Amino acid sequence: MNIDLTPALREPIQQLINHASRINSYKTEKYWYPLSIATYDVEEILAAIDSLCSFRTTMWEKTAEFERRFSFYQGSKESVMVNSGSSADLLIAFALTNPQSKLLEKGDEILVPSVTWPTQIWSVMMAGLRPRFVDTDPRTLNVDLDDLRRKIGPKTRAISLVHLMGNPVDMSVVRDLCTKHSLVLIEDCCESLGAKFRGTTVGNFGLASSFSFFFSHHITTMEGGMITCNDPTLSDMFRLLRAHGWARNTKYLQLDPVADIDPRYMFVNWGFNVRPSELQAAFGLEQLRRVGGFFVNRRDNARRFAKHLEPHRDIMRLMEVHPDSECSWFALPIVLTPECPFSKRELLTHLESEGIETRPIVAGNLARQPVCEYFPDLQGADLPGADAVHERGFYLGLHPVSAPDQLDRLGETFDRFIRQRT
Ligand SMILES: Cc1ncc(COP(=O)(O)O)c(C=O)c1O
């Protein structure tokens, strides 16, 4: 905008934030180590105020700029911002079965992970594909590669992969399988921004990839998400699906005019309205400047905590990372071994009473969720690895702005509990 509000507003906003953090700490006093903490600051708020005061609150130039910079960061040709990671998953799935793209037919089988955030599965189902669960490796929390090989059958046309908790899947195996069986690959990177397998950033292995910028994720736009791909025709399909099937902002506007149709309101496909607001993109631009620091802090803190758990390997383990991978640590997921002398419930009750917030490893074995009773495709799979994660797994937060001594305090709490029980 024309008037620079920054000098006048920085100080009062900083004071407001300081005040709010005090109020916040009363609210969250139950947990000295909560699941997530805010990573945005004065700059993000100033950027959002700038959009408000310029009367540019709906998708505009900052969204386009954030998409450009995200593509640069991610190493993809195209990025399309949406209002959540779930919307990103949804548009990718709908693009696959859209009659214009002809990539997959409704009713085609797609292999899906059994431990993931559920909207990854709902999206393909809503788009008319038939999901088939693949088991989970409780060591990596990712797809069990042997079961993936086994599940590829004559009806399989695609794989929807997730790099859970920032841990890249072994993409050499997956890529070979996709080539051998001519399968379409899509990647859910909602928990893995910045992770790499053999030097390639995840999200660059398949046809299209989804990212989430929810509050607790690697970067936040409050709510928000992104789709990346390398094909401009496909990215225009995402733009159509993002906004009503409207030709605006796509190549279809430049094509031959259609008789009797005002090009300002031309609809060339169907679509939703899952556009982000300009304020979300304003946040995203600031967060993207800080993502490198967040990444290093999360990684170092994860390593610090791992050292505390290492002597207790026979009882519990952090997820295993492939030696050729760079994990973009999202959280601290732990799976108890079958030999563990105490129950998960006992441990979690203790941690919660000590002010440490805990959660299951996302939805656990998704096939065990009550919703599956309505959908026969989600029933009947034998998923022992996902069961192990369900029954013996949990996770703690991992904050990009935590001091290392907090991780030591966390490790010492585990250490004391284990020594009392063994
Ligand atoms: C693996 C995965 N996929 C999809 C999503 C959905 O993202 P959002 O919460 O932005 O809708 C999440 C959210 O946490 C996720 O972890």
The ligand as a Tripos MOL2 file, in Angstrom:
@<TRIPOS>MOLECULE
LIG
   16    16     1     0     0
SMALL
NO_CHARGES

@<TRIPOS>ATOM
      1 C1         -1.0730  -35.4860    6.3940 C.3       1 LIG1
      2 C2         -2.1170  -34.4010    6.3830 C.ar      1 LIG1
      3 N1         -2.8830  -34.2490    5.2970 N.ar      1 LIG1
      4 C3         -3.8200  -33.2860    5.2290 C.ar      1 LIG1
      5 C4         -4.0300  -32.4170    6.2880 C.ar      1 LIG1
      6 C5         -5.0960  -31.3790    6.1820 C.3       1 LIG1
      7 O1         -4.5970  -30.0760    6.3100 O.3       1 LIG1
      8 P1         -5.5270  -28.9170    6.8860 P.3       1 LIG1
      9 O2         -5.6110  -29.0950    8.3550 O.co2     1 LIG1
     10 O3         -4.8080  -27.6550    6.5040 O.co2     1 LIG1
     11 O4         -6.8510  -29.0480    6.2290 O.co2     1 LIG1
     12 C6         -3.2590  -32.5470    7.4440 C.ar      1 LIG1
     13 C7         -3.4810  -31.6520    8.5790 C.2       1 LIG1
     14 O5         -2.9120  -31.6860    9.6160 O.2       1 LIG1
     15 C8         -2.2750  -33.5630    7.5020 C.ar      1 LIG1
     16 O6         -1.5180  -33.7330    8.5920 O.3       1 LIG1
@<TRIPOS>BOND
     1     1     2 1
     2     2     3 ar
     3     2    15 ar
     4     3     4 ar
     5     4     5 ar
     6     5     6 1
     7     5    12 ar
     8     6     7 1
     9     7     8 1
    10     8     9 2
    11     8    10 1
    12     8    11 1
    13    12    13 1
    14    12    15 ar
    15    13    14 2
    16    15    16 1
@<TRIPOS>SUBSTRUCTURE
     1 LIG1         1 GROUP 0 **** ****
